[in-house]
Amino acid sequence: MSYGVSAALQTAVYQALTADPVLSGIVGDDIYDALPSGALPSMYVALGPETARDRSDKTGSGAEHFFTVSVVTDVAGFATAKMAAAAVSDALVDAALPLDRGALIGLSFQRAKAVRVGTADERRIDLTFRALVQDT
């Protein structure tokens, strides 16, 4: 197994999200790899947890990464959050992301979970994606 492509994959995902005009039209520049200190915006997108499994074979090292991208908002209702989540999905599914290390073989949507957080109006949608990478 090689975990060596993980940082390159994360960078490419972040760049794809920040460059997407539809997503930027909904959340502006509030797309984070790491949450800033202080008050958070009313709606934002954040890269989240990742798990990886070995997918090496006799031709080389590879890995299957499952990673989460979250849309979080304190706006009542899920409508705008779901529009942002759809934009995240549209930006990533089947994207040909260039990696600084290795190669992306495929990127697909796996699942999403939309929940109300606490008793206030905060909503969160966690989208999970599967990326298959080869370390070259």
Secondary structure, DSSP 8 states (H G I E B T S, - for coil): ---TTHHHHHHHHHHHHHH-HHHHHHHTT-EESS--SS---SEEEEEEEEEEEE--BTTBEEEEEEEEEEEEE-SSSSHHHHHHHHHHHHHHTT-----SSSEEEEEEEEEEEEEE-SSSS-EEEEEEEEEEEEE-
